[in-house]
Amino acid sequence: MSAAILKDRAAYYEVLELTQKGDPDVTQWLVWFLSTLQESLHQSEQKLEAVLSRAIFWQQLEGTPLNERQHAMLTRLLGDFKGKLITAKWAKMTGPLSHCKYFSISVNACNNCK
């Protein structure tokens, strides 16, 4: 809830001032508070869905042999990675892409798509 209040701090202070100095009717403040609470719950739900999605992904990969580089890349992809993964991005994140590294990417990609 505090993150949602901080996000729209100006509106918080505006409605608070109206409530304290204006009409003793707190309807505006309640509307603002319930709207902010709803937004906060929505954001929490999205974060929880992302965490559960990552947990399910790692459970499905349990027992699949991954090297350190592959594990690190999957962790990044499951995080806040934006765009498409191309070999140039892979190389920037994990180092130069040798033939062996490319083979390990494609083999694991094929094995996990069955």
C-alpha positions in Angstrom: 0.0 0.0 0.0 2.8 2.4 0.8 4.3 1.9 -2.6 1.0 2.9 -4.2 0.8 6.0 -2.0 4.3 7.0 -2.9 3.6 6.5 -6.6 0.8 9.1 -6.5 2.0 11.2 -3.6 0.5 14.4 -5.0 -3.0 13.0 -5.0 -2.5 11.7 -1.5 -1.6 15.1 -0.1 -4.3 16.8 -2.1 -7.1 14.6 -0.9 -5.7 14.7 2.7 -5.6 18.5 2.7 -9.2 18.7 1.3 -10.4 16.4 4.0 -8.5 18.2 6.8 -9.3 21.8 5.8 -12.4 21.6 3.8 -15.8 19.9 4.2 -15.8 17.3 7.0 -17.2 14.8 4.5 -14.6 12.1 4.1 -16.2 10.6 1.0 -13.4 11.9 -1.4 -10.7 10.5 0.9 -12.5 7.1 1.1 -12.8 6.9 -2.7 -9.1 7.8 -3.1 -8.1 5.3 -0.4 -10.2 2.4 -1.8 -8.9 3.2 -5.4 -5.3 3.2 -4.2 -5.9 0.0 -2.2 -7.3 -1.7 -5.3 -4.3 -0.6 -7.4 -2.0 -1.9 -4.7 -3.7 -5.3 -4.6 -3.5 -5.5 -8.4 0.2 -4.8 -8.3 0.8 -7.4 -5.6 -1.2 -9.9 -7.6 1.0 -9.3 -10.7 4.2 -9.7 -8.6 2.9 -12.9 -7.0 2.0 -14.3 -10.4 5.5 -13.6 -11.7 7.1 -15.3 -8.7 4.8 -18.4 -9.0 5.5 -18.6 -12.7 9.2 -18.7 -12.1 8.9 -21.3 -9.3 6.8 -23.5 -11.6 9.4 -23.1 -14.4 12.3 -24.1 -12.2 10.2 -27.1 -10.8 9.6 -28.3 -14.4 13.4 -28.0 -15.1 14.3 -29.9 -12.0 16.7 -32.7 -12.9 17.6 -31.1 -16.2 21.4 -30.6 -16.4 22.2 -27.0 -16.9 25.7 -25.4 -16.7 26.3 -22.2 -14.8 26.0 -20.0 -17.9 22.7 -21.5 -18.9 21.3 -21.2 -15.4 22.3 -17.5 -15.3 20.8 -16.8 -18.7 17.5 -18.5 -17.7 17.4 -16.5 -14.5 17.8 -13.3 -16.5 15.2 -14.2 -19.0 12.7 -15.0 -16.3 13.5 -11.6 -14.6 13.1 -8.3 -16.3 14.5 -9.2 -19.8 12.9 -7.2 -22.6 12.8 -8.0 -26.3 13.9 -11.1 -28.1 16.9 -13.2 -27.3 19.3 -13.2 -30.2 22.9 -14.5 -30.3 24.3 -11.0 -29.9 22.4 -10.4 -26.7 23.4 -13.8 -25.4 27.0 -13.0 -26.1 26.8 -9.7 -24.3 25.3 -11.4 -21.3 27.4 -14.5 -21.1 30.5 -13.8 -23.1 31.6 -14.6 -26.7 29.5 -17.3 -28.3 31.7 -20.2 -29.4 30.4 -23.1 -31.5 30.2 -25.2 -28.4 28.1 -22.6 -26.5 25.8 -22.3 -29.5 25.4 -26.1 -29.6 24.6 -26.2 -25.9 21.9 -23.5 -26.4 20.2 -25.2 -29.3 20.4 -28.7 -27.7 18.9 -27.6 -24.5 16.2 -25.6 -26.3 15.3 -28.6 -28.3 15.3 -31.0 -25.3 13.0 -28.7 -23.4 10.5 -28.3 -26.2 9.4 -31.9 -26.3 
